[in-house]
Amino acid sequence: MILRYDGTFAGFLTSVSLARERGLEPEAIADREPEQQGLFAAVESVATSRDRADELYRLIRRTLPPSAMQTFRYAFQSCEPGREILLFRYLQLGLATGAQFGAMLAHEAVIPVWKLARAVGREAHRYKGLVRFRQVEGDVWYAAIEPDHRILPLIAPHFAARFADQRWIIHDPRRGGGGRLRPAPPKVGRDPPGGDRHSPLHRRRGILPGTLAALLSSARHRGTPQSETPAAEPPPQAPAAPAGVRAMNVNSLFLIFQPILVSC
Amino acid sequence: MAEPTLAEKLEILADGAKYDVSCASSGSSRRNKGGIGNGAQCGICHSWTADGRCVSLLKILLTNACIYDCAYCVNRRSNDIRRVILTPAEVAELTIGFYRRNAIEGLFLSTGVVKDPDHTMELLIEATRILREEHRFNGYIHVKVVPGADLLLVERLGRLADRVSVNMELPSRESLKLLAPDKSREAIVAPMKRVGDLIVQTKEERKVSRKIPPFAPAGQSTQLIIGASGESDLQIVSLAAGLYGRLAMKRVYYSAFIPVNIDSRLPSVVGTPPLVREHRLYQADWLMRYYGFAAGELLDEERPNLDLALDPKAGWALRNLHFFPVEVNRAPLELLLRVPGIGVRSAQRIAGARRGGHLSLDDLARLGVVMKRARYFVTARGRFAADLTPDAAGLRARLTERTTPRPRWNQPSLFDTAAAIDIQSTITGEL
C-alpha cells in the first residue's frame, strides 16, 4: 500500500488514520507520484478528511508528551524525502507507549524524526537572522527566501512580534502553487485545529489573488498614508502568478499565504 | 578636509569597534511594546565572519577621538588617524536602518573618551534614550560604560540598555598602570560593582513588582586582553572566576592581543596573535560556567598555563583517571558532564534516554555523543569501545592528533545584503 496525500498536514493525518484502521504499515506515504513503484504496491489516493484528521490529532495531543509533540510538528515541516513513513512509525510508537515515549530518545523510530525536527529547527532559527528585508513600493519591506524546509510558519510569529510597526512580506518563491490567504493572530494556538488549519498559525481563512503586486496593494491599502520616501533599491520583480508561499503582516496582524498544496 | 559623510563615519567607526570581541545578543527577552524590535532570549546570528564567528550586533564607536593614550589601542591620543564623531541621533538612525532590514539583532555601542568621562557617558545615554523613547526600539542594546564616569550615569545607562560592560582590559593592576596609565583599576571596578549590585537588587525588586524597569536584563560583561602583558592563565582564569562569583558578571571575553601600535611597553609579537590561547581560555571559561568545574581544577601553581595542544576538559580527565571509565547508565549528570566528548546537551539527552531503557554504545553515538573522544572514557552496559584504556600511555597523543590552526581574525561586513548561507552548516552548533 502506497498512500498519496495532498501535502497538507490534515492530508497526512488522514493517511495515517487510514493505515492505522487497516492495521498495516504502508510502503510509503507521499505527496507525489513515487519514482519507482514496487511490484505489488498499489498507489492509493487519499482524500483529505477533516474529521479523521481532527480525531487523530486530538488523540496525538492527548497521548504524546509536549516535547514529542513539538518534535513531530517540526519534523513534518521537513522536506526530506521519505519523512512521512518515519513520522508514521514515530506516531505508532508514541501512541502505543504514551507517557513513556518521552524517555525513548534512543529508539530507532525516534532518532530519525528527532534529526528531522532538529534540522528544521536549526534552519528556522538560522533564517530568523538571515532574512533580509528591502523596502519596496508603498513602504512595504520585502524578503525572498529559499529554505530547504517549510519553515515559514515557524518563523512568521518571530517577525510579527519584532516588526509589529512595519509592513513586511516574506516570500518563498520556490514552493509554487495558488495563493491562499489566512490571517491569524500572532499567537501559537493550542486548540486542535482541523483540516488546513492544522498549522498552529492558521485560524481563519480568506482568499486573495496570488500575485505579489496584489499583495503589495493589499498591504498598502490597509495601512496609514505613507511618507514619500522613495525606496533605496528598485522594487523586486513581481514573480509571475501563481506565486509561492508567503508570510506578511498588516498592522501587526500577520498573514500566511500558502498554496493549497503545500508540497516541498 | 571635507566633512565626512555618514557612510564614511560609519566605515571608520565600525572599523574602530572591532577590537571589542563581544557580540552576544542573548539573555534579554525584552518585549516589543508598540514599537519596533524585541529581545530573543537565545540570541540570533545575522551573518558570519570568514572564520565562522557570529555577527549579531551593529558594532560601532560613537567616536574614535580619545583623550587617553593606552598603549594597545588604535584610537589612542598619540596616533595620527582621522577622527570622526556621530551624534546620538545618527547612532539611533543607523541602528534602526539596519534593524528594519533584519541585518542586526541590535546595537553594540562603544566609544573613545571625549572631553571627560561624564560628558562621553551622557552622549551614550542620549543615543540609547533616543532609540528607546523616540524610535520605541525594544531590540538589544549593549553599551560600554566609560571608566571614571559618575555612578549615577552608570545607573541611568543600565535602565535603558540590555547589557552594559566595563572593560577590564588588563588582568592586573600593574599591567594596567604600565599600558593604560590614564585608567585606574578603581575607575574600572567601581562601576562594575555598582552595576553588579543594581542587577542583583533590581532582580529582587522585580520579583515583587514587574512594574519596576529592568536593569541591564542581559547582565554585564567585560573584556580582558590576552598576551599584551605577562599574566599566566591561572591569574586570568582566577580573575574571571572571581568576577562571575562576586560581581554578577554574565560573560568575560578574552581578546587575543593584536598589535596595532609600535610601543616599547608592548611585547613584540612575532607571527599571529595568541588565538589558540584565547580559544583555550574560552573553553576553560565554559567549563566553569556550564560544566561545574572550579578554576583550581583546571590550573594550579604548578601548571599555571593551559595546554595549547589539548583542550582543558580532556586535560582534566587525563589527570583524574580514577574517575574513568564512567558507566553512562549509572553516572550522575555532574560526572557525565565531565566526560570529554559529552557536552551539556548530550549529557541531558543521556539522562533522559536512560530512563527509557539501558543504553548501549551505539545508542550513545545516536544521541549525539562525540564517540571519537568519549569512547576512551565511558562504558555502556559494562562495555568499553576503545582499544586504549584511559590510563594508557598513548592516549594523550591520540587525543592531540588533530590540531587545526584557526584562521586570522576578521571583521565582517555589515553591508552585504545577501547573507552567506553556504558556510552555515559548519558553524552552527547551537540551535
Interface residues (C-beta under 8 A of the other chain):
Chain A: Q100 G102 A103 M104 L105 A106 H107 I111 R118 G121 R122 H125 R126 K128 G129 L130 V131 R132 F133 R134 Q135 W141 A143 H158 F159 A161 R162 F163 A164 D165 Q166
Chain B: R31 N32 G34 G35 I36 G37 N38 A40 C42 I44 C45 H46 S47 S56 R100 R101 N102 A103 E105 R136 G139 R349 G352 A353 R355 G356 G357 L359 D363 R366 L367 T417 A418 A419 I421 Q424 T428 L431
